[in-house]
Amino acid sequence: MKIRENMYYWEISRLNPEPALDPSYIIDLKVREEHLRAVKQMRRIIKRICGEGRFEDAELLLELDRLLMMDGAQYSEFVAFMNTCDISQSIYAKLEENERIDILKHLLHAFCERRFHIYERLSEDDVCVMQAIMDRGAVRRFAGLGKTKVKDILARYGFKEVEMPSLFYAIRDKLVFDVDRHKRHFTRICSLLGVQRDFKKRPDLMVRIYDHILIIEIKHIKEAGGAQDKQIKELIEFIDVSEPKEENIHYVSFMDGRYANTVFQGQHQYSGDAIMALKRNPNNFFVNTAGFKHLVKDILGSTAESV
């Protein structure tokens, strides 16, 4: 099977929308024992300070300050409260010790007055609050999951990841090159392949399927918003370019997530722009999960198994 016109894969993407819940984006976060130990110590100290009014106890303040600088403190109810006072743990950590101690006294007064009655009966060993805070921050970990998802799809077709540009260039096989993991090799691999584009930012993956090279930008977009619309525009700009001397080089914008459906179904303000970019650049593709799988299968031809 040969590669079809790029609008075919757009249509496949339109007819096969992304699900509301994608198993590729389920993260199972666990509270680590060392994090729990740090938070337990913080709780113990704060209970003494709030319960006994020891706001000027230098030893307790210095110990709490030390704990606040440790990994794991970010999952404590006290650090969560700090954000309501317009100071984050990262800002706190950049201050000089004497300034930190002074701020810590004010934070403790506010916490003891406004929150201690809620948390004073909380067991030092309780992990529920920590787990909730950790889960709430899970969204920050989704950035790399789209790339992992694409790699997993390719792995099912027998693709292998390579690290050296020379191997990616020389071996006509099913290969994946992770650009972010090997930034220092990106210029070299572009030179070997004859890629002349001046990238504003490096793409996520480069994929070789025998004589075809896919240069892929990946974004997971699940909801509306200005930042999300900016990402969609970036995906359109990514495919709105061609390599005139290299017809086997394809730029591919991969977008999944529930909000992606509005683009493929023509309901987004940039849907028309995406279609026009595809028509201007017939060698490039804009796809969701289903569209990407069909594209890979068509390039592989009769060797592709159903995925």
Legacy VTK file of the C-alpha trace (Angstrom):
# vtk DataFile Version 3.0
C-alpha trace
ASCII
DATASET POLYDATA
POINTS 307 float
0.000 0.000 0.000
1.375 3.417 -0.975
1.018 6.650 0.962
-2.287 8.281 0.136
-3.098 11.976 -0.095
-2.681 13.720 3.240
-6.371 14.649 3.407
-7.180 10.929 3.564
-5.412 10.673 6.937
-7.105 13.898 8.085
-10.437 12.255 7.242
-9.462 9.080 9.119
-8.708 11.301 12.102
-12.078 13.035 11.762
-13.992 9.757 11.602
-12.088 8.240 14.539
-12.177 10.855 17.323
-10.050 10.723 20.421
-11.713 9.196 23.526
-12.508 11.203 26.639
-10.219 8.866 28.590
-7.028 7.642 26.944
-5.201 4.861 28.872
-1.905 6.255 27.568
-2.393 9.247 29.861
-3.157 7.460 33.116
-0.393 8.011 35.669
-0.145 5.962 38.842
1.737 8.154 41.282
2.888 6.786 44.631
4.007 8.564 47.780
7.601 7.567 48.409
8.713 6.581 51.890
11.376 9.308 52.073
8.767 11.921 51.149
6.449 10.678 53.876
9.277 10.856 56.419
9.936 14.501 55.546
6.262 15.435 55.792
5.863 13.512 59.085
8.679 15.560 60.603
7.102 18.769 59.321
3.756 17.850 60.853
5.385 17.024 64.168
7.194 20.375 64.335
4.177 22.428 63.202
1.985 20.766 65.822
4.455 21.802 68.517
4.697 25.353 67.229
0.936 25.819 66.807
-0.069 23.892 69.900
2.475 25.446 72.226
2.813 28.873 70.561
6.561 28.383 69.988
6.815 30.842 67.104
10.213 32.138 68.259
11.827 28.750 68.917
14.984 29.032 66.824
15.718 25.303 66.888
12.249 24.345 65.632
12.255 27.085 62.989
15.634 26.025 61.626
14.568 22.379 61.505
11.330 23.241 59.687
13.280 25.465 57.295
15.618 22.561 56.533
12.680 20.272 55.822
11.049 22.845 53.547
14.147 22.696 51.334
13.847 18.930 50.924
12.247 16.977 48.105
8.887 15.756 49.387
7.974 18.937 51.263
5.984 20.019 48.181
3.435 17.337 49.058
2.728 18.736 52.513
-0.399 20.641 53.506
1.838 23.446 54.824
3.492 24.064 51.433
0.054 23.933 49.808
-1.015 26.670 52.230
2.082 28.740 51.418
0.694 29.234 47.913
-2.315 31.075 49.400
0.180 33.557 50.847
1.714 34.256 47.431
4.956 32.402 48.098
5.854 29.082 46.538
8.352 26.554 47.780
10.655 27.344 44.841
10.669 31.065 45.661
11.192 30.337 49.339
14.198 28.136 48.591
15.973 30.956 46.699
15.944 33.341 49.661
18.716 33.829 52.190
18.314 31.915 55.452
17.557 34.930 57.644
14.869 36.102 55.210
13.399 32.591 55.054
13.162 32.369 58.838
11.467 35.755 59.044
8.913 34.769 56.387
8.449 31.357 58.006
7.341 32.988 61.265
4.620 34.937 59.429
3.545 31.825 57.502
3.297 29.802 60.697
1.194 32.453 62.432
-1.210 32.467 59.471
-1.294 28.670 59.194
-1.885 28.123 62.888
-4.710 30.670 62.875
-6.435 29.566 59.666
-5.627 25.898 59.087
-4.335 24.205 62.239
-7.863 23.406 63.485
-8.345 21.381 60.293
-5.055 19.489 60.410
-4.283 19.172 64.125
-5.972 15.750 64.348
-4.294 14.504 61.165
-2.059 11.529 61.877
1.621 12.046 61.172
1.518 8.848 59.112
-1.502 9.870 57.024
-0.752 9.765 53.285
-4.176 10.820 51.982
-3.419 14.553 51.850
-0.018 13.909 50.294
-1.503 11.595 47.662
-4.195 14.144 46.797
-1.604 16.919 46.371
0.582 14.634 44.272
-2.365 13.585 42.086
-3.421 17.219 41.647
-0.019 17.989 40.173
-0.057 15.018 37.806
-0.963 17.229 34.842
2.604 18.564 34.797
3.844 15.048 34.021
1.736 14.604 30.879
4.129 16.522 28.635
6.253 13.497 27.735
3.454 10.946 27.631
2.420 11.798 24.074
5.886 10.919 22.838
5.815 7.692 24.856
2.450 6.851 23.306
3.770 7.338 19.759
6.844 5.243 20.587
4.617 2.487 21.949
2.531 2.476 18.759
5.679 2.180 16.674
7.123 -0.532 18.922
4.105 -2.705 18.146
5.119 -2.541 14.503
8.655 -3.615 15.348
10.382 -0.228 15.324
13.667 0.058 17.210
15.084 3.177 18.832
18.594 4.226 17.792
20.862 6.816 19.358
23.459 7.546 16.655
22.631 9.732 13.622
24.830 7.583 11.376
22.738 4.486 12.131
19.469 6.328 11.575
20.771 7.609 8.246
22.430 4.439 6.949
20.020 1.651 7.912
16.905 1.420 5.722
14.701 -0.123 8.385
12.048 0.773 10.994
13.835 3.164 13.340
13.027 5.855 15.920
15.304 8.720 16.967
14.278 10.607 20.112
15.363 14.182 19.423
14.945 15.431 22.989
17.068 12.609 24.443
19.864 13.252 21.967
19.777 17.006 21.370
23.461 17.236 20.530
22.990 14.905 17.562
20.050 16.753 16.024
22.063 19.082 13.773
24.140 16.142 12.552
21.137 14.002 11.712
19.496 16.867 9.806
22.690 17.364 7.805
22.905 13.675 6.905
19.269 13.567 5.787
19.427 16.801 3.820
16.929 18.598 6.060
17.367 22.308 5.387
14.682 23.721 7.658
15.607 26.246 10.328
13.619 24.903 13.284
12.213 27.361 15.827
12.190 24.436 18.257
13.354 20.888 17.896
10.698 18.311 16.944
9.878 15.424 19.270
10.746 12.400 17.147
12.308 11.418 13.860
11.074 8.118 12.437
12.536 6.151 9.563
10.262 3.758 7.679
12.624 2.321 5.093
13.096 5.205 2.610
10.634 7.559 4.297
11.510 9.953 7.112
8.795 11.280 9.419
9.701 14.358 11.465
7.052 14.484 14.187
5.757 17.163 16.533
3.445 15.787 19.259
0.860 17.605 21.384
-1.821 16.333 23.771
-4.679 18.833 24.007
-7.648 17.938 26.182
-9.453 21.246 26.742
-10.028 24.705 25.304
-7.927 27.726 26.188
-5.602 30.365 24.824
-2.470 28.317 25.496
-4.050 25.288 23.826
-5.021 27.303 20.743
-1.437 28.533 20.528
-0.251 24.907 20.500
-2.649 24.079 17.667
-1.311 27.017 15.685
2.219 25.741 16.269
1.218 22.329 14.882
-0.155 23.989 11.754
3.025 26.026 11.300
5.067 22.855 11.741
3.556 21.186 8.651
3.318 24.379 6.591
6.783 23.862 5.121
8.399 21.437 2.714
11.790 20.033 1.759
11.718 20.638 -2.023
14.653 18.352 -2.801
13.605 15.565 -0.439
10.184 14.124 -1.278
10.688 11.255 1.155
10.844 13.636 4.132
7.460 14.265 5.747
6.547 16.660 8.536
3.860 15.160 10.758
1.784 16.996 13.370
0.358 14.479 15.824
-2.408 15.767 18.077
-4.478 13.718 20.493
-6.697 14.529 23.452
-10.422 15.227 23.443
-10.051 18.860 22.305
-8.270 17.642 19.169
-11.647 16.403 17.934
-12.884 19.968 17.459
-10.053 20.615 15.010
-10.523 17.507 12.884
-14.307 17.931 12.860
-14.050 21.486 11.529
-15.340 23.121 14.713
-12.195 25.038 15.647
-11.181 28.467 14.426
-7.947 26.966 13.059
-9.498 23.935 11.316
-9.522 25.712 7.957
-5.910 26.858 8.421
-4.829 23.272 9.052
-6.564 22.043 5.889
-5.020 24.843 3.799
-1.563 23.990 5.168
-2.066 20.363 4.136
-3.143 21.381 0.649
-0.097 23.634 0.282
2.193 20.837 1.494
0.935 17.501 0.122
3.976 15.701 1.500
3.064 16.489 5.121
0.402 15.191 7.505
-1.810 16.316 10.385
-3.195 13.316 12.286
-4.639 12.001 15.509
-4.016 8.493 16.878
-6.089 6.665 14.255
-4.726 8.773 11.411
-1.160 8.137 12.521
-1.663 4.378 12.692
-3.131 4.332 9.175
-0.244 6.428 7.870
2.376 4.099 9.353
0.546 1.001 8.108
0.296 2.409 4.585
4.015 3.186 4.451
4.863 -0.251 5.816
2.532 -1.870 3.290
1.974 -5.610 3.433
4.466 -6.029 6.303
2.221 -4.140 8.754
0.189 -6.054 11.290
-3.066 -4.746 12.750
-2.577 -2.517 15.783
LINES 1 308
307 0 1 2 3 4 5 6 7 8 9 10 11 12 13 14 15 16 17 18 19 20 21 22 23 24 25 26 27 28 29 30 31 32 33 34 35 36 37 38 39 40 41 42 43 44 45 46 47 48 49 50 51 52 53 54 55 56 57 58 59 60 61 62 63 64 65 66 67 68 69 70 71 72 73 74 75 76 77 78 79 80 81 82 83 84 85 86 87 88 89 90 91 92 93 94 95 96 97 98 99 100 101 102 103 104 105 106 107 108 109 110 111 112 113 114 115 116 117 118 119 120 121 122 123 124 125 126 127 128 129 130 131 132 133 134 135 136 137 138 139 140 141 142 143 144 145 146 147 148 149 150 151 152 153 154 155 156 157 158 159 160 161 162 163 164 165 166 167 168 169 170 171 172 173 174 175 176 177 178 179 180 181 182 183 184 185 186 187 188 189 190 191 192 193 194 195 196 197 198 199 200 201 202 203 204 205 206 207 208 209 210 211 212 213 214 215 216 217 218 219 220 221 222 223 224 225 226 227 228 229 230 231 232 233 234 235 236 237 238 239 240 241 242 243 244 245 246 247 248 249 250 251 252 253 254 255 256 257 258 259 260 261 262 263 264 265 266 267 268 269 270 271 272 273 274 275 276 277 278 279 280 281 282 283 284 285 286 287 288 289 290 291 292 293 294 295 296 297 298 299 300 301 302 303 304 305 306
